[in-house]
């Protein structure tokens, strides 16, 4: 049985919600989220802060992986690397994430963040999968 992320569970992702992240789609092995650029996301150079892009990638990875877990399993990011390719000042950012490889103990995921169809950042993450402890 796979674990489902319900709209209610998505609402509990307080950090992402607080920062304006919206989940568009999540299913086993794939997720998509969006972020409207606003002043609170800009760095001193008036471009989107790298931390906002990282949040999108990391959160997107979790929402792609959780539906692929077995009952009683949980996951956590161990390492995520990101390459920033284009500075963005406004618009809507879209993050698409896929599972590249999954085993019983770990998973490798990839996120691509785009704005207006142009690649803005790309991330690769390693996640650990473990049994939930009571």
N, C-alpha and C positions, 0 to 999 in steps of 0.2 A: 504494500500500500504506500503510495506517495503522499507526502505532506503537501497540503494546499495552503497557499497564501491567500487569505480571504481579504476582501476590502477592509474589514475591521482590523486585521493584522497589519495591513499596509498603513492604516491610520496610526498604529502604535510606533511606527518608525519616526519618533518625535524629532530626532536631529534633522533628518532629511526634510520632513514636513516643515519644521521651523525655518529652514533655509530655502523653501519654495519648490522643492523637488516634487514632481508629480509622476506617479507610476501610470503608464499607459497600458502596458501589457506585461504579463508574467506567466510563464508556463515552464514545464520541464525543459531545461536547457537553454532558455531564451528569456530575455526581458528587454523592455524599452521604457525609458523614462525621459522626462523633459524638464527643462529649467528655463524660465523667463529671466533674461538678464535685467537686473535693476541695480540701482546705486549701491545697495548693501553688499553686492557681490564683487564690486570693483576694487582693484588695488590702487595704490597712489598714482599709477600711470594711467588710470581710467580704463583699464582693461580687466576682463574677468580674472579674479584671483585663482591661482592654480589649485588652491584648496577646494574651491567650488567644483572644479572639473574632477578632482580626485574623489570628492564625495559622490559625484554622479557615477563614476566608474565602480567604486567600492560598493555602493548601494545596489547598483545594477547587477553586480556579480552575485550578491546575496540573493536577490530576487530571481535570478536564473537558476541558482543552485538549490535553494530550499525546496522547490517542487520536485527535484530529482532525488531527494533524500528518502530513505526508508523510515517507517514509523519508529520513533524513539531516537532518531539521529538528529544531531545539531551540527552546525558548521561555523567556522570563523576564519577570517582572512589571516594569513601568516605573513604574506609578503605581496605587495602590489607595486609594480613599477609603472611609471607613466611618462610618456613623451609628449611634450607640448609642441604643437606644430604651427599654430596660428593664433595670434592675439585677437580677441573678440571684445567689442565695446557695447554691442546691443544685439537684440534679436532673441531668438529661441534656440536653445541647445537641445539636441536629441542624442541620447546615449543608447546604443544597441549593444547587448552583451550576449555572448554564447559560451557554452561549455566546450572547450577544446578536447579535454580528456578527463574522465572521472573513474576513480577506482573506489574500493570500499573505505579507504582511509584518507584520500585527498582528491583534489580537483584542480585543474588548470582552466582559467577563464580568460576571455579577451573582451574588452570593451572598446568601442569606437564612438567618439563624440564628434558630432557634426553640427555645423551652423550653415543654413542655406545650402545644404548638400556638400559643403566643403569640410574635409577632415580637419578637426581642430586639435584633437588629442587621441592617443591610443594607449591603452593600458593592458598589462598582462598580470594576472594574479594567481597566487597559489593559496589554496584554502585547505584547511584540515577538516576532516569529517570524524565525528566521535559520537559515542553513545551518550544520551542524556543521562545525567546523574541526578538522582532525587535529593 
